[in-house]
Amino acid sequence: MKNRITELRAERDWTQADLARRISVSRQTIIAIEKGKFDPSLPVAFRLAKAFDLTIEEVFLDEQ
């Protein structure tokens, strides 16, 4: 699943570790999600969207 996490982090000047702490996951999880190697669970997706003050659809992109 494609996402805008790298772009959204850069806009806020957050490191992967900063975002990981904000949503209570490991930095490795953020890396895997950003690279598209791991699709987050629904609770993690909601926490990501909330951290960026966006909807899930604004963070994750439909590949169709």
N, C-alpha and C positions, 0 to 999 in steps of 0.2 A: 504494500500500500504506500503510495507516495504521500509525502507530508512536507510542510513548510517550517519544520521545527528549527532547522539551521538558520534560515532567514529570519524567523521571529526572534530567536536568541540574539542574533547579531544586531537587530534593531534595538534591543534592550541592553546590549553590551553584557550579556550573561554568558558565562562559561557553561560547558556541559555539566560541570560539578555544581554550579549554582542552580541550574534547573533541576538536577537530580535531587538536591537537598530540598528544593521548594515542593517537589511532588513525592518525596519519600521513596525514591528508587535509587539504584546504583548508577554511577556514571557510565558503566558498561551498558546498562539498559538504554540510556539515552543515545549512546553511540550506535547500538544495534537498531534502534527505532529510526534514527536519522538516516542510516544507510539502507533502510528498507529490508534489513535482514530479520526483523522481528516486528510483528504486529502487536501493539499493546492490548492488554485486556481492556474491557469497557471502563472499569473504574480508573485505570491509568489514563486512558484517553480523555475521560472527563476531567481528571486532575490537570492534565496538560492544557486542555482548552481553558480551564479556569485560571491557570497560572498566567496565560496570555490574555485573559479577559476576552476570549473569543468563543465561538461555537465550535463543536467538533468538526463540522463541515468546513469551517474556515481554516482549520489546522491540517486536516487530512483530506486528500484530493481523490475523487472518484477516477479510476483509471480507464473507465469505459469511453 
